[in-house]
Amino acid sequence: CGADAGAGARFCPQCGGSLDVAPEAPLPDRGDDEYVEAAIGPRNTDYYLRKFERFAPGGGYASWNWPAFFVPLLWMLYRKMWPWAALYFFGAPVLFSVVFLILFLALPETPAAVVGWTVWLVAIFIVLPMYANALYYHTSRGRFGEVKRYRVERRRQLERLWNMGGTSNAAWIVALILPVPFIGILAAIA
C-alpha cells in the first residue's frame, strides 16, 4: 500500500499485509513515463499517453473525449477525478442558475432563455468534452507530482500512484443507483 514500516516489521501498519517476502529486483527507471502510466492505469493507457504527449510540449489542450460528451459525470468518477466530479454535479447547476438569473434580470424573458440554454449546452456538450483530456492530464500530473514528493523508493511511489490513479467502479454504482428515482417518478405518474 506504500505505507512506511519499521525495519523489523513483519506486517504493514497501514493495511496489515505481510512484509515477509523476498525483496524484488529494482525496477528499471523509465523516467516520468512510468509515473504517467501508473496514474492512468491499465485501461486505455495508450489512448491517454498519445494525448498527454501532445499536451506536454504545449501542443494545445483541445482534443475530443467521447465519454465526457455522453456521460461526463460517470467518466469523471470512472477516472477517479473526485473533485471535478463533485464540482460538475454540485457546482455546475449553481453556476448556471446564477447565469440564468443574471440573464433574466438583464434581458427580456425569451432572449434570456435562448442565451442561457445556448451557454449551458455549449459548455456541457462542446467545451467540457473538448478539454476533458486536458483536465485528466493535469489531474494525472498533479497525482504523480504529489507521489514523487514522498521520500520513499520508486517502487513504493508507483504502488501509491497505482492506488490513487487508474479507474474506479464508483461510476458503475452511480450508473445503477441514479436511474432509481426517475423510475420511481415514472411509476408514480403511470
C-alpha positions in Angstrom: 0.0 0.0 0.0 3.0 2.3 0.1 3.0 2.9 3.9 6.3 3.0 5.7 7.0 0.2 8.1 9.8 -0.2 10.7 13.0 -2.1 9.7 12.0 -5.3 11.7 8.2 -5.2 11.0 6.6 -8.4 9.7 3.2 -6.7 8.8 2.3 -3.4 7.3 1.0 -0.9 10.0 -1.4 0.6 7.4 -3.1 -2.4 5.6 -1.9 -5.4 7.7 -0.3 -7.1 4.7 2.6 -9.5 5.3 6.1 -8.0 4.8 7.9 -11.4 4.8 8.5 -11.5 1.1 11.8 -11.7 -0.8 12.9 -8.2 -1.9 12.1 -7.6 -5.5 14.7 -6.6 -8.0 14.7 -2.8 -8.6 12.6 -1.7 -11.5 14.4 -0.1 -14.4 13.9 3.7 -14.4 11.8 4.9 -17.3 11.5 8.5 -16.1 8.2 10.2 -15.9 6.5 7.9 -18.4 6.2 5.2 -15.8 4.6 7.6 -13.4 2.1 8.8 -16.0 1.2 5.2 -16.9 0.7 4.4 -13.3 -1.6 7.4 -12.9 -3.7 6.4 -15.9 -4.0 2.8 -15.0 -4.3 -0.2 -17.3 -7.4 0.8 -19.2 -6.9 3.0 -22.3 -3.4 3.8 -21.4 -2.2 4.1 -25.0 -5.0 6.5 -25.9 -4.3 8.8 -23.0 -0.5 8.6 -23.4 -0.8 9.8 -27.0 -3.0 12.7 -25.8 -0.6 13.5 -22.9 2.4 13.5 -25.2 0.8 16.2 -27.3 -0.2 18.3 -24.3 3.3 18.2 -22.6 5.2 20.3 -25.1 2.5 22.9 -25.3 0.8 21.5 -28.4 -2.6 22.8 -27.3 -5.2 21.3 -25.0 -8.1 20.9 -27.3 -9.0 17.3 -28.1 -12.2 15.3 -28.1 -13.3 12.8 -25.5 -16.5 10.9 -26.3 -17.2 9.5 -22.8 -17.0 13.1 -21.5 -19.6 14.0 -24.2 -22.1 11.2 -23.5 -21.6 10.6 -19.7 -19.3 13.3 -18.2 -20.1 12.6 -14.5 -19.6 8.8 -14.9 -16.4 9.4 -16.9 -15.0 11.6 -14.1 -16.0 9.1 -11.4 -14.5 6.2 -13.5 -11.2 8.1 -13.9 -11.1 8.9 -10.1 -11.4 12.6 -10.7 -13.4 13.1 -7.5 -13.1 16.9 -7.0 -14.0 17.5 -10.7 -17.0 15.1 -10.4 -18.3 16.9 -7.3 -17.8 20.3 -9.0 -19.6 19.1 -12.1 -22.5 17.6 -10.0 -23.0 20.3 -7.4 -21.2 23.4 -8.8 -22.4 23.5 -12.4 -26.1 23.7 -11.6 -25.4 26.5 -9.1 -23.2 28.4 -11.6 -25.7 28.1 -14.4 -28.6 29.1 -12.1 -26.7 32.3 -11.3 -26.1 32.9 -15.1 -29.8 32.4 -15.8 -30.7 34.8 -13.0 -28.4 37.5 -14.3 -29.7 36.9 -17.9 -33.3 37.1 -16.8 -32.6 40.3 -14.9 -30.7 41.9 -17.8 -32.7 40.7 -20.9 -36.4 40.1 -21.8 -37.6 36.6 -21.0 -37.3 34.9 -24.4 -33.8 36.2 -25.3 -32.6 35.4 -21.8 -33.8 31.8 -22.1 -32.3 31.4 -25.5 -28.9 32.8 -24.5 -28.9 30.9 -21.2 -29.7 27.5 -22.8 -27.2 28.1 -25.5 -24.5 28.8 -23.0 -25.5 25.8 -21.0 -25.5 23.4 -24.0 -22.2 24.7 -25.4 -20.5 24.4 -22.0 -21.7 20.9 -21.4 -21.7 19.4 -24.9 -18.8 21.2 -26.5 -16.4 22.8 -24.1 -16.3 20.0 -21.5 -15.7 17.1 -23.9 -13.2 19.3 -25.9 -11.0 19.9 -22.8 -11.7 16.7 -20.8 -8.5 15.0 -21.8 -6.5 18.1 -20.8 -8.3 18.1 -17.4 -7.4 14.5 -16.9 -3.8 15.3 -18.0 -3.5 17.9 -15.3 -5.1 15.7 -12.7 -2.7 12.9 -13.5 0.3 15.2 -13.5 -0.8 16.5 -10.1 -1.1 13.0 -8.7 2.4 11.9 -9.8 3.9 15.2 -8.7 2.4 14.6 -5.3 3.6 11.0 -5.1 7.1 12.0 -6.2 7.4 14.3 -3.2 7.3 11.3 -0.9 10.8 10.3 0.1 10.5 6.6 -0.4 11.8 4.2 -3.0 10.4 4.5 -6.5 8.6 1.1 -6.4 6.5 2.4 -3.4 5.8 5.6 -5.1 4.5 3.7 -8.1 2.4 1.5 -5.9 0.8 4.5 -4.3 0.2 6.1 -7.6 -1.4 2.9 -8.9 -3.8 3.1 -5.9 -4.5 6.8 -6.5 -4.9 6.6 -10.2 -6.4 4.2 -12.7 -10.1 3.5 -12.8 -12.9 3.1 -10.2 -16.1 1.1 -10.0 -17.9 4.1 -8.4 -19.1 5.1 -11.9 -20.9 1.8 -12.3 -22.5 2.1 -8.9 -23.7 5.6 -9.7 -25.0 4.4 -13.1 -27.1 1.8 -11.3 -28.4 4.0 -8.5 -29.0 7.2 -10.4 -32.0 5.9 -12.5 -33.9 4.6 -9.5 -35.6 8.0 -8.6 -36.5 8.5 -12.2 -38.0 5.1 -12.5 -40.0 5.7 -9.3 -41.3 9.0 -10.6 -42.3 7.4 -13.9 -44.0 4.6 -12.0 -45.9 7.1 -9.8 -47.0 9.0 -13.0 -48.1 5.8 -14.7 
